[in-house]
Amino acid sequence: MTVVCQQCDDAACIKVCPTKALYMNASGVVEVDMDKCIHCRMCAIACPFGNITIEPNTLVVIKCDLCKGDPVCAKFCPTKALVYASEPVSAPSPEEIKRAVPPLPWMIAQKVGKK
């Protein structure tokens, strides 16, 4: 499951950060300055979408930063449901999705059993 930061215009995570470690860059992406982060977890608590997590061993904040403008999830999404674009993009049609995703083994088994 892909967990993507919504890059909120009025980001709750930025508002609650006591050290201002979370900030919005010039492109509108919410980023984390790890040198300022005190691992208080307030950002994770404040995110209404649950899209900020804390790595349990190191307590490091984990959130989508759009891979610095080259998001890997969009590149490798087999159905092209994830798209990185500066303009709104229409969703793929069901036919396009069917062509992009190979049949799963249980789908093949169902077809074989039918006459």
VENSUL-V790987 format. One record per residue. N is the residue number from 0. RES is the residue in three letters. SS is DSSP state (hx for helix, st for strand, lp for the rest). OMEGA is omega in degrees with one decimal (NA if undefined). BURIAL is # if it has 24 or more other C-alpha atoms within 12 Angstrom, else .. Layout:
n:N res:RES ss:SS omega:OMEGA burial:BURIAL
n:N res:RES ss:SS omega:OMEGA burial:BURIAL
This chain:
n:0 res:MET ss:lp omega:178.9 burial:.
n:1 res:THR ss:lp omega:176.3 burial:.
n:2 res:VAL ss:lp omega:-173.8 burial:.
n:3 res:VAL ss:lp omega:175.1 burial:#
n:4 res:CYS ss:lp omega:-179.7 burial:#
n:5 res:GLN ss:lp omega:-179.5 burial:#
n:6 res:GLN ss:lp omega:-175.3 burial:#
n:7 res:CYS ss:lp omega:176.5 burial:.
n:8 res:ASP ss:lp omega:-178.4 burial:.
n:9 res:ASP ss:lp omega:-169.0 burial:.
n:10 res:ALA ss:lp omega:178.4 burial:#
n:11 res:ALA ss:hx omega:-178.9 burial:#
n:12 res:CYS ss:hx omega:178.7 burial:#
n:13 res:ILE ss:hx omega:-178.1 burial:#
n:14 res:LYS ss:hx omega:-174.6 burial:.
n:15 res:VAL ss:hx omega:-176.4 burial:.
n:16 res:CYS ss:lp omega:-175.9 burial:#
n:17 res:PRO ss:lp omega:-178.0 burial:.
n:18 res:THR ss:lp omega:-177.3 burial:.
n:19 res:LYS ss:lp omega:177.5 burial:#
n:20 res:ALA ss:lp omega:175.7 burial:#
n:21 res:LEU ss:st omega:-178.7 burial:#
n:22 res:TYR ss:st omega:177.0 burial:#
n:23 res:MET ss:st omega:180.0 burial:.
n:24 res:ASN ss:lp omega:-176.1 burial:.
n:25 res:ALA ss:lp omega:180.0 burial:.
n:26 res:SER ss:lp omega:-179.5 burial:.
n:27 res:GLY ss:lp omega:179.6 burial:.
n:28 res:VAL ss:lp omega:176.6 burial:#
n:29 res:VAL ss:st omega:-178.6 burial:#
n:30 res:GLU ss:st omega:179.7 burial:#
n:31 res:VAL ss:st omega:172.5 burial:#
n:32 res:ASP ss:lp omega:-175.0 burial:.
n:33 res:MET ss:lp omega:177.2 burial:.
n:34 res:ASP ss:lp omega:179.6 burial:.
n:35 res:LYS ss:lp omega:-174.9 burial:.
n:36 res:CYS ss:lp omega:177.6 burial:#
n:37 res:ILE ss:lp omega:175.3 burial:.
n:38 res:HIS ss:lp omega:-178.1 burial:#
n:39 res:CYS ss:lp omega:177.7 burial:.
n:40 res:ARG ss:lp omega:-179.2 burial:#
n:41 res:MET ss:hx omega:179.9 burial:#
n:42 res:CYS ss:hx omega:-179.9 burial:#
n:43 res:ALA ss:hx omega:178.8 burial:#
n:44 res:ILE ss:hx omega:-174.8 burial:.
n:45 res:ALA ss:hx omega:-176.5 burial:.
n:46 res:CYS ss:lp omega:-178.2 burial:#
n:47 res:PRO ss:lp omega:-178.0 burial:.
n:48 res:PHE ss:lp omega:-178.1 burial:.
n:49 res:GLY ss:lp omega:-174.6 burial:.
n:50 res:ASN ss:lp omega:171.9 burial:#
n:51 res:ILE ss:st omega:177.7 burial:#
n:52 res:THR ss:st omega:179.0 burial:#
n:53 res:ILE ss:st omega:177.3 burial:.
n:54 res:GLU ss:lp omega:-170.0 burial:.
n:55 res:PRO ss:lp omega:-178.3 burial:.
n:56 res:ASN ss:lp omega:-176.2 burial:.
n:57 res:THR ss:lp omega:-176.0 burial:.
n:58 res:LEU ss:lp omega:178.9 burial:.
n:59 res:VAL ss:lp omega:177.8 burial:#
n:60 res:VAL ss:st omega:177.1 burial:#
n:61 res:ILE ss:st omega:176.8 burial:#
n:62 res:LYS ss:st omega:178.8 burial:#
n:63 res:CYS ss:lp omega:173.8 burial:#
n:64 res:ASP ss:lp omega:-178.6 burial:#
n:65 res:LEU ss:hx omega:177.7 burial:#
n:66 res:CYS ss:hx omega:178.7 burial:.
n:67 res:LYS ss:hx omega:175.8 burial:.
n:68 res:GLY ss:hx omega:179.6 burial:.
n:69 res:ASP ss:lp omega:-171.9 burial:.
n:70 res:PRO ss:lp omega:-178.1 burial:.
n:71 res:VAL ss:hx omega:-178.6 burial:.
n:72 res:CYS ss:hx omega:179.5 burial:.
n:73 res:ALA ss:hx omega:179.7 burial:.
n:74 res:LYS ss:hx omega:-172.0 burial:.
n:75 res:PHE ss:hx omega:178.7 burial:.
n:76 res:CYS ss:lp omega:-173.8 burial:.
n:77 res:PRO ss:lp omega:-178.6 burial:.
n:78 res:THR ss:lp omega:-176.5 burial:.
n:79 res:LYS ss:lp omega:176.0 burial:#
n:80 res:ALA ss:lp omega:176.2 burial:.
n:81 res:LEU ss:lp omega:-178.8 burial:#
n:82 res:VAL ss:lp omega:174.9 burial:#
n:83 res:TYR ss:lp omega:-176.2 burial:.
n:84 res:ALA ss:lp omega:178.3 burial:.
n:85 res:SER ss:lp omega:178.4 burial:.
n:86 res:GLU ss:lp omega:176.7 burial:.
n:87 res:PRO ss:lp omega:-178.5 burial:.
n:88 res:VAL ss:lp omega:178.9 burial:.
n:89 res:SER ss:lp omega:179.8 burial:.
n:90 res:ALA ss:lp omega:177.0 burial:.
n:91 res:PRO ss:lp omega:178.5 burial:.
n:92 res:SER ss:lp omega:176.2 burial:.
n:93 res:PRO ss:hx omega:179.0 burial:.
n:94 res:GLU ss:hx omega:178.3 burial:.
n:95 res:GLU ss:hx omega:179.2 burial:.
n:96 res:ILE ss:hx omega:179.8 burial:.
n:97 res:LYS ss:hx omega:179.0 burial:.
n:98 res:ARG ss:hx omega:-175.6 burial:.
n:99 res:ALA ss:hx omega:-175.7 burial:.
n:100 res:VAL ss:lp omega:178.0 burial:.
n:101 res:PRO ss:lp omega:179.6 burial:.
n:102 res:PRO ss:lp omega:176.6 burial:.
n:103 res:LEU ss:lp omega:-177.2 burial:.
n:104 res:PRO ss:hx omega:-179.1 burial:.
n:105 res:TRP ss:hx omega:176.6 burial:.
n:106 res:MET ss:hx omega:179.7 burial:.
n:107 res:ILE ss:hx omega:179.9 burial:.
n:108 res:ALA ss:hx omega:178.9 burial:.
n:109 res:GLN ss:hx omega:-178.9 burial:.
n:110 res:LYS ss:hx omega:-178.8 burial:.
n:111 res:VAL ss:hx omega:-178.0 burial:.
n:112 res:GLY ss:hx omega:-178.7 burial:.
n:113 res:LYS ss:lp omega:178.0 burial:.
n:114 res:LYS ss:lp omega:NA burial:.
